[in-house]
Amino acid sequence: MISGGFSPIEWLVLVERELLLFAGVFFLIGALDEFAVDLAWLWLRVTGRARTAVFDARTRNDDPSSGETFAVFVPAWREELVIGATLRHMLHVWPDPALRIYVGCYANDPKTLEAAMAVAGSEDRIRLVVHEAEGPTTKADCLNRLYLALETDEARGGVRAGAVVLHDAEDMVDPAALSLIRASLRGADLVQLPVLPLPQRKSRWVGSHYCEEFAEAHGKGLVVRDALGAGIPLAGVGCGIARGALARLAALRDGNVPFAAECLTEDYELGLGIATMGGHTRFVRRRAPDARLIATRAYFPDRLDHAVRQKTRWVFEIAFQGWDRLGWHRAPVEIWMRLRDRRGPLTALVLAVAYAVLLLAGIGWVAGLAGVTHAAPLSPLLASILLANFASFAWRCVMRFGFTAREYGMAEGLRAVARIPLTNVIAIMAGRRALFGYVRSLRGTTPRWDKTEHAAHPALAMREAIA
């Protein structure tokens, strides 16, 4: 026996109940937050405002060959396995002669340089830009170097680009995306199109778990955010920024460059930065005449450590640095959305506590079978909280299945529900890693490009996915 007359097992049961109450309350708060977004989306759906309309560039005066120059920025560091396929595909589906693709490389990355030059050597629409600094710096710093190259070309040619489109080295762009961005930027300063991760047969659990996350976020979350008039954070790919808005943002920064070189998720900050300046940001979700979602498609990390590292970067910048650098906003809807953006560390903590509760409950159950202790009945309040959380979890499974099945089919929708425990484990690991990384950053550590590793992917398979 120990102090208070409790045995060690009884203390474990007591701790389990306290943690259960903690996790239950915060799960319920999160459930109410998600349910509010669900209700908003359902209302938009009923009123027709969430309907994914059909966009047919062939029937509109939005063809890229209209003469307005667009610049595409593609930063690359150690992307020799994917950059060639990406550039060839982009040139194939976007035949616009006025298009200029700026590829940012580093002199100490000869393999990526060689792969990019193999395509650029026979194509005058590609502008290969070699950074003066040794890589990796940060992705934002590489983008700033591309911006300076664009300014140089504009000064020489006397023609200013109409907009800048951002893409990563592994992206397979949609043939209609450029026309849709062009049309949507009329009356807007920034446009974000959906991102559609591709399911991976060789990585049904880790690599494919991004499918349901983006299907729900870009099928519901950003749709609601756009309808409420909140600022749209960029995903870093499939987004277009009006040239004037980018110039205004650059004028506010040191060096007259638009991207925050010290950030690891400069895309998120860029979107909210333009919204804070009073710019009009939009999330645009459209389908092609063949019912294909016009979106950026790509393979996401298929290994657990790579997925954790990528999500660590997202949590670190959005939750921690985002709070430091962007602060809050006076508008209630912006406060709500930024709270949602920055909930990652708290979500990781609550999930970790929930799994600890399951472990302690298992120990208590075994102890009860052995007659060592007897479980006390749940209080009416705790029982009600748990019942509400169970109902919320069931509802979340329905929503996750529905949004995933809409884009990928019923089989992937069922797998999305089965992947929930793994998704939670990745969130816990990323949250812990992000917290420690943030603590280290307070000591003045210089940020570096903590990029995602990309394996080779067949361009033909990607083309078939959007054909």
C-alpha positions as CSV (number, residue, x, y, z in Angstrom):
1,M,0.0,0.0,0.0
2,I,1.1,3.6,-0.6
3,S,0.0,7.0,0.8
4,G,-3.7,7.6,0.9
5,G,-4.6,4.0,1.3
6,F,-4.5,3.2,-2.4
7,S,-2.6,0.3,-4.0
8,P,-0.5,1.0,-7.1
9,I,-3.2,-0.6,-9.3
10,E,-5.9,1.6,-7.7
11,W,-3.7,4.7,-8.4
12,L,-3.4,3.6,-12.0
13,V,-7.2,3.4,-12.2
14,L,-7.5,6.9,-10.6
15,V,-5.0,8.4,-13.1
16,E,-6.9,6.6,-15.9
17,R,-10.1,8.3,-14.9
18,E,-8.5,11.8,-14.7
19,L,-6.9,11.4,-18.1
20,L,-10.1,10.1,-19.5
21,L,-11.9,13.2,-18.4
22,F,-9.1,15.4,-19.8
23,A,-9.1,13.7,-23.2
24,G,-12.9,13.5,-23.3
25,V,-13.4,17.2,-22.7
26,F,-10.9,18.3,-25.4
27,F,-12.2,15.7,-27.8
28,L,-15.6,17.1,-27.4
29,I,-14.4,20.7,-28.0
30,G,-12.7,19.5,-31.2
31,A,-15.8,17.6,-32.2
32,L,-18.0,20.7,-31.8
33,D,-15.5,22.7,-33.9
34,E,-15.6,20.1,-36.7
35,F,-19.4,19.8,-36.5
36,A,-19.7,23.6,-37.0
37,V,-17.7,23.3,-40.2
38,D,-19.8,20.3,-41.2
39,L,-23.0,22.2,-40.7
40,A,-21.6,25.2,-42.7
41,W,-20.7,22.8,-45.6
42,L,-24.0,21.1,-45.5
43,W,-25.8,24.5,-45.7
44,L,-23.6,25.5,-48.6
45,R,-24.4,22.1,-50.2
46,V,-28.1,22.5,-49.8
47,T,-28.1,26.1,-51.1
48,G,-25.9,25.0,-54.1
49,R,-22.9,27.1,-53.1
50,A,-20.7,24.0,-52.5
51,R,-21.5,22.4,-55.8
52,T,-18.4,21.7,-57.8
53,A,-19.3,23.3,-61.1
54,V,-17.9,22.2,-64.5
55,F,-15.2,24.3,-66.1
56,D,-14.6,23.9,-69.8
57,A,-11.7,26.1,-71.1
58,R,-12.6,25.2,-74.7
59,T,-15.9,27.1,-74.5
60,R,-14.5,30.2,-72.7
61,N,-12.2,33.0,-73.6
62,D,-9.6,31.8,-71.1
63,D,-7.2,29.9,-73.3
64,P,-3.6,30.2,-72.2
65,S,-2.5,31.2,-75.7
66,S,-4.3,34.5,-75.3
67,G,-0.9,36.2,-75.0
68,E,-0.7,37.0,-71.3
69,T,2.5,35.6,-69.9
70,F,2.4,33.3,-66.9
71,A,5.4,32.3,-64.9
72,V,5.6,28.9,-63.1
73,F,8.1,28.6,-60.2
74,V,9.5,25.2,-59.5
75,P,12.1,25.1,-56.7
76,A,14.2,21.9,-56.6
77,W,16.8,20.4,-54.3
78,R,17.9,16.8,-54.8
79,E,14.9,16.1,-57.1
80,E,16.8,14.3,-59.9
81,L,14.3,11.3,-59.7
82,V,11.2,13.4,-60.5
83,I,12.1,16.8,-62.0
84,G,12.4,15.5,-65.5
85,A,9.1,13.7,-65.6
86,T,7.4,16.7,-64.0
87,L,8.8,19.2,-66.5
88,R,8.0,17.1,-69.6
89,H,4.4,16.6,-68.4
90,M,4.0,20.3,-67.7
91,L,5.3,21.2,-71.2
92,H,3.0,18.6,-72.8
93,V,-0.3,19.6,-71.2
94,W,0.4,23.3,-71.1
95,P,1.4,24.2,-74.7
96,D,1.0,27.9,-74.1
97,P,4.0,29.6,-76.0
98,A,3.9,32.6,-73.5
99,L,4.4,30.3,-70.5
100,R,7.8,30.5,-68.7
101,I,8.8,27.8,-66.3
102,Y,11.5,28.9,-63.8
103,V,13.3,26.0,-62.2
104,G,15.5,26.8,-59.2
105,C,18.5,24.6,-58.6
106,Y,21.8,24.7,-56.7
107,A,25.4,24.3,-58.0
108,N,26.2,21.7,-55.4
109,D,23.2,19.5,-56.6
110,P,24.6,18.4,-60.0
111,K,22.2,15.5,-60.4
112,T,19.1,17.7,-60.3
113,L,20.8,20.2,-62.5
114,E,21.6,17.5,-65.1
115,A,18.0,16.1,-65.0
116,A,16.5,19.6,-65.5
117,M,19.0,20.6,-68.2
118,A,18.1,17.4,-70.1
119,V,14.6,18.9,-70.6
120,A,15.6,22.6,-70.7
121,G,18.2,22.1,-73.4
122,S,15.5,21.5,-76.1
123,E,12.8,23.8,-74.7
124,D,13.1,27.6,-74.6
125,R,10.1,27.9,-72.3
126,I,12.2,26.7,-69.4
127,R,14.4,29.1,-67.5
128,L,17.0,27.3,-65.4
129,V,18.1,29.4,-62.4
130,V,21.1,28.4,-60.4
131,H,21.2,29.8,-56.9
132,E,24.4,31.6,-55.9
133,A,24.3,30.0,-52.4
134,E,25.1,26.4,-51.7
135,G,22.0,24.3,-51.1
136,P,19.9,23.7,-49.3
137,T,18.9,27.1,-48.1
138,T,15.1,27.2,-47.7
139,K,12.4,26.6,-50.2
140,A,11.3,30.2,-49.7
141,D,14.8,31.5,-50.4
142,C,14.9,29.5,-53.6
143,L,11.6,31.0,-54.6
144,N,12.9,34.4,-53.9
145,R,15.8,33.7,-56.3
146,L,13.3,32.7,-59.0
147,Y,11.4,35.9,-58.3
148,L,14.5,38.0,-58.9
149,A,15.1,36.1,-62.1
150,L,11.6,36.9,-63.2
151,E,12.1,40.6,-62.5
152,T,15.3,40.6,-64.5
153,D,13.5,39.0,-67.5
154,E,10.6,41.4,-67.2
155,A,13.0,44.4,-67.3
156,R,14.8,43.0,-70.3
157,G,11.7,42.0,-72.3
158,G,9.6,45.0,-71.2
159,V,6.6,42.7,-70.6
160,R,5.3,41.9,-67.1
161,A,3.9,38.5,-66.3
162,G,0.2,38.4,-65.4
163,A,0.7,36.0,-62.6
164,V,3.0,33.5,-60.9
165,V,2.0,29.9,-60.4
166,L,3.7,27.7,-57.7
167,H,4.5,24.0,-58.1
168,D,6.8,21.5,-56.6
169,A,9.2,19.3,-58.4
170,E,7.1,16.1,-58.1
171,D,3.7,17.6,-59.3
172,M,1.7,16.4,-62.2
173,V,-0.4,19.4,-63.2
174,D,-3.9,19.2,-64.7
175,P,-4.3,20.2,-68.4
176,A,-7.1,22.6,-67.5
177,A,-5.4,24.1,-64.4
178,L,-3.7,27.0,-66.1
179,S,-6.9,28.2,-67.8
180,L,-8.8,27.8,-64.6
181,I,-6.3,29.9,-62.6
182,R,-6.2,32.5,-65.3
183,A,-10.0,32.8,-65.3
184,S,-10.3,32.8,-61.5
185,L,-7.7,35.5,-61.0
186,R,-9.9,38.0,-62.7
187,G,-11.2,39.9,-59.7
188,A,-8.9,38.0,-57.2
189,D,-5.3,38.4,-56.0
190,L,-4.7,34.7,-55.2
191,V,-6.2,31.4,-56.2
192,Q,-5.7,28.0,-54.8
193,L,-6.8,24.8,-56.6
194,P,-7.3,21.5,-54.9
195,V,-4.5,19.0,-54.3
196,L,-5.3,15.3,-55.0
197,P,-2.7,12.8,-53.6
198,L,-2.6,9.6,-55.6
199,P,-3.3,6.3,-53.8
200,Q,-0.3,4.0,-53.7
201,R,-0.7,0.3,-54.1
202,K,2.7,-0.3,-52.5
203,S,1.9,1.9,-49.6
204,R,-1.8,1.5,-48.8
205,W,-1.3,2.8,-45.2
206,V,1.3,5.5,-45.0
207,G,1.5,6.8,-48.6
208,S,-2.2,6.7,-49.2
209,H,-3.4,8.2,-45.9
210,Y,-2.9,11.7,-47.4
211,C,-5.8,10.9,-49.7
212,E,-8.5,11.3,-47.1
213,E,-6.9,14.3,-45.4
214,F,-6.8,16.3,-48.6
215,A,-10.1,15.0,-49.9
216,E,-11.8,16.4,-46.7
217,A,-9.7,19.5,-46.3
218,H,-10.0,20.5,-50.0
219,G,-13.6,19.2,-50.4
220,K,-15.0,20.8,-47.3
221,G,-12.6,22.8,-45.1
222,L,-11.4,25.3,-47.7
223,V,-14.8,25.4,-49.3
224,V,-16.2,26.7,-46.1
225,R,-13.3,29.0,-45.5
226,D,-13.7,30.6,-48.9
227,A,-17.5,31.0,-48.4
228,L,-16.9,32.7,-45.1
229,G,-14.5,35.2,-46.6
230,A,-11.5,34.0,-44.5
231,G,-8.0,34.2,-45.9
232,I,-6.9,31.1,-47.9
233,P,-3.6,29.6,-46.9
234,L,-1.7,28.3,-49.9
235,A,-0.8,24.6,-50.3
236,G,2.4,25.6,-52.2
237,V,1.2,23.9,-55.3
238,G,-1.6,24.5,-57.8
239,C,-1.8,28.1,-56.7
240,G,-1.7,31.3,-58.7
241,I,-0.8,34.8,-57.4
242,A,-1.5,38.0,-59.3
243,R,1.7,39.7,-60.3
244,G,0.6,43.0,-58.7
245,A,-0.2,41.3,-55.4
246,L,3.2,39.6,-55.3
247,A,4.9,42.9,-55.9
248,R,3.0,44.6,-53.1
249,L,4.0,41.9,-50.7
250,A,7.6,42.1,-51.9
251,A,7.6,45.8,-51.2
252,L,6.9,45.1,-47.5
253,R,9.8,42.7,-47.0
254,D,13.6,43.3,-46.8
255,G,15.2,42.8,-50.1
256,N,12.0,43.4,-52.0
257,V,11.2,39.7,-52.3
258,P,7.8,38.2,-51.5
259,F,8.7,35.0,-49.7
260,A,9.7,34.7,-46.1
261,A,13.2,33.1,-46.5
262,E,13.3,32.1,-42.8
263,C,10.0,30.1,-43.0
264,L,9.6,26.4,-43.7
265,T,6.1,26.7,-45.0
266,E,6.3,30.0,-46.8
267,D,3.1,29.1,-48.8
268,Y,0.9,29.3,-45.7
269,E,2.3,32.6,-44.7
270,L,2.1,34.0,-48.3
271,G,-1.7,33.3,-48.6
272,L,-2.6,34.9,-45.2
273,G,-0.2,37.7,-45.9
274,I,-2.0,38.7,-49.1
275,A,-5.3,38.4,-47.3
276,T,-4.0,40.7,-44.4
277,M,-3.0,43.3,-47.0
278,G,-6.7,43.4,-48.1
279,G,-6.2,41.1,-51.1
280,H,-9.0,38.9,-52.3
281,T,-8.1,35.2,-51.9
282,R,-10.1,32.3,-53.4
283,F,-10.3,28.6,-53.2
284,V,-11.6,27.3,-56.6
285,R,-12.9,23.8,-57.0
286,R,-14.1,22.8,-60.5
287,R,-14.5,19.7,-62.6
288,A,-13.6,19.2,-66.2
289,P,-16.3,18.1,-68.6
290,D,-15.3,14.5,-68.2
291,A,-16.0,14.8,-64.4
292,R,-12.3,14.9,-63.5
293,L,-11.5,17.2,-60.6
294,I,-9.1,19.9,-61.8
295,A,-6.4,19.5,-59.3
296,T,-2.7,19.0,-58.8
297,R,-1.9,15.3,-58.4
298,A,1.3,13.8,-56.8
299,Y,2.6,10.9,-54.9
300,F,3.2,11.7,-51.2
301,P,5.8,10.1,-48.9
302,D,5.3,6.4,-48.6
303,R,7.6,5.8,-45.5
304,L,6.6,6.5,-41.9
305,D,9.7,8.5,-41.1
306,H,9.3,10.7,-44.2
307,A,5.6,11.3,-43.5
308,V,6.4,12.3,-39.9
309,R,9.1,14.6,-41.1
310,Q,6.8,16.3,-43.6
311,K,4.0,16.8,-41.1
312,T,6.5,18.0,-38.5
313,R,7.4,20.8,-40.8
314,W,3.7,21.7,-41.3
315,V,3.0,21.7,-37.6
316,F,6.2,23.6,-36.7
317,E,5.5,26.5,-39.1
318,I,1.7,26.7,-39.0
319,A,1.2,26.2,-35.3
320,F,4.4,27.6,-33.7
321,Q,6.0,30.0,-36.1
322,G,2.6,31.0,-37.5
323,W,1.6,32.2,-34.0
324,D,4.9,34.0,-33.6
325,R,5.1,35.6,-37.1
326,L,1.4,36.2,-38.0
327,G,-0.2,36.6,-34.6
328,W,-4.0,36.8,-34.7
329,H,-6.7,38.8,-36.4
330,R,-9.5,41.0,-35.2
331,A,-12.1,39.4,-37.4
332,P,-14.0,36.5,-35.6
333,V,-13.9,34.2,-38.6
334,E,-10.2,34.7,-39.0
335,I,-9.6,34.0,-35.3
336,W,-11.6,30.8,-35.7
337,M,-9.7,29.6,-38.7
338,R,-6.3,30.4,-37.2
339,L,-7.3,28.4,-34.1
340,R,-8.1,25.5,-36.4
341,D,-4.8,25.9,-38.2
342,R,-2.8,25.9,-35.0
343,R,-4.5,23.1,-33.1
344,G,-1.9,20.5,-34.3
345,P,0.2,20.3,-31.1
346,L,-2.9,20.2,-28.8
347,T,-4.4,17.5,-31.0
348,A,-1.2,15.5,-30.7
349,L,-1.2,15.8,-26.9
350,V,-4.9,14.8,-26.6
351,L,-4.4,11.8,-28.9
352,A,-1.4,10.7,-26.9
353,V,-3.4,11.0,-23.7
354,A,-6.2,9.0,-25.3
355,Y,-3.9,6.1,-26.2
356,A,-2.4,6.2,-22.7
357,V,-6.0,5.9,-21.3
358,L,-6.5,2.8,-23.5
359,L,-3.4,1.3,-22.1
360,L,-4.3,2.1,-18.5
361,A,-7.8,0.9,-19.0
362,G,-6.4,-2.4,-20.3
363,I,-4.3,-2.8,-17.2
364,G,-7.3,-2.0,-15.0
365,W,-9.4,-4.5,-16.9
366,V,-6.8,-7.3,-16.3
367,A,-6.5,-6.3,-12.7
368,G,-10.3,-6.5,-12.3
369,L,-10.4,-10.0,-13.8
370,A,-7.6,-11.0,-11.3
371,G,-9.7,-9.5,-8.4
372,V,-7.0,-7.0,-7.5
373,T,-9.3,-4.0,-7.8
374,H,-12.8,-3.1,-8.9
375,A,-13.6,-0.5,-11.4
376,A,-15.7,2.4,-10.1
377,P,-18.8,3.3,-12.2
378,L,-18.5,6.3,-14.5
379,S,-20.1,9.5,-13.3
380,P,-23.1,10.7,-15.3
381,L,-21.2,13.6,-16.6
382,L,-18.2,11.5,-17.8
383,A,-20.6,8.9,-19.3
384,S,-22.4,11.7,-21.2
385,I,-19.1,13.1,-22.5
386,L,-17.9,9.6,-23.7
387,L,-21.3,9.0,-25.4
388,A,-21.1,12.3,-27.2
389,N,-17.5,11.5,-28.3
390,F,-18.5,8.1,-29.5
391,A,-21.3,9.6,-31.6
392,S,-18.9,12.3,-32.9
393,F,-16.3,9.6,-33.9
394,A,-19.0,7.7,-35.8
395,W,-20.0,10.9,-37.6
396,R,-16.3,11.6,-38.4
397,C,-15.9,8.2,-39.9
398,V,-19.0,8.8,-42.1
399,M,-17.6,12.1,-43.3
400,R,-14.1,10.7,-43.9
401,F,-15.6,7.8,-45.9
402,G,-17.9,10.1,-47.9
403,F,-15.3,12.7,-49.0
404,T,-12.7,10.0,-49.7
405,A,-15.1,7.8,-51.6
406,R,-16.2,10.8,-53.7
407,E,-12.7,11.2,-55.2
408,Y,-11.3,7.7,-55.0
409,G,-14.1,5.2,-54.8
410,M,-15.7,3.2,-52.0
411,A,-12.7,0.8,-51.5
412,E,-10.4,3.7,-50.7
413,G,-13.1,5.3,-48.5
414,L,-13.3,2.2,-46.4
415,R,-9.5,2.1,-46.1
416,A,-9.5,5.7,-45.1
417,V,-11.6,4.8,-42.0
418,A,-9.3,1.8,-41.3
419,R,-6.3,4.2,-41.4
420,I,-7.5,6.5,-38.7
421,P,-5.3,4.9,-35.9
422,L,-2.2,5.2,-38.1
423,T,-3.1,8.8,-39.0
424,N,-3.4,9.5,-35.2
425,V,0.0,8.0,-34.5
426,I,1.7,10.1,-37.3
427,A,0.0,13.2,-35.8
428,I,1.4,12.4,-32.3
429,M,4.9,11.8,-33.6
430,A,4.9,14.9,-35.7
431,G,3.5,17.0,-32.9
432,R,6.3,15.9,-30.5
433,R,9.0,16.4,-33.1
434,A,7.6,19.9,-34.0
435,L,7.6,21.0,-30.3
436,F,11.2,20.0,-29.8
437,G,12.1,21.6,-33.1
438,Y,10.4,24.9,-32.0
439,V,12.3,24.8,-28.7
440,R,15.6,24.5,-30.6
441,S,14.6,27.3,-33.0
442,L,14.3,29.6,-30.0
443,R,18.1,29.3,-29.6
444,G,18.6,31.0,-33.0
445,T,19.0,27.8,-35.1
446,T,19.2,28.7,-38.8
447,P,16.2,27.1,-40.7
448,R,17.1,24.8,-43.6
449,W,15.0,23.1,-46.3
450,D,13.7,20.0,-44.5
451,K,12.4,18.7,-47.8
452,T,10.2,15.7,-48.5
453,E,12.0,12.7,-50.1
454,H,10.4,11.7,-53.4
455,A,10.9,8.4,-55.1
456,A,10.8,8.0,-58.9
457,H,7.3,7.9,-60.3
458,P,6.2,6.9,-63.8
459,A,4.9,9.9,-65.7
460,L,2.7,7.6,-67.8
461,A,0.8,6.4,-64.7
462,M,0.2,10.0,-63.7
463,R,-1.0,11.0,-67.1
464,E,-3.5,8.1,-67.1
465,A,-4.8,9.3,-63.7
466,I,-5.9,12.6,-65.3
467,A,-6.7,11.4,-68.8
